[in-house]
Amino acid sequence: MNAHKLLTIGFTILGNGNWSGGINYLRNLLILINDELADHLSARLFITPDQLGLYEDHFHDVLSTAP
C-alpha cells in the first residue's frame, strides 16, 4: 500500500523584503500551494517578529496561523 504523504516546505522573505516583486511572488506561491496543491504540499513562512509587523498585511489571508 502506497500511502500519500504531505510534503512541508518552508520559505523566508525573499531579498530581505527589499524586493517588492519578491513579496508578490512569495504571496502568489503561497496562494497556489494553499489553493491548488494543498493535498500534496504544506507551506511554512519563517519570518522574524520585525518582518511580521512589516508584512502581515501582505500575508494575513494566506497564513492559517500566526507565526
Buried (B, 14 or more C-beta within 10 A) or exposed (E): EEEEEEEEEEBBBBEEBEEEEBBEEBBEBBBBBBEEEEEEBBBEBEBEEEBBEEBEEBBEEBBEEEE
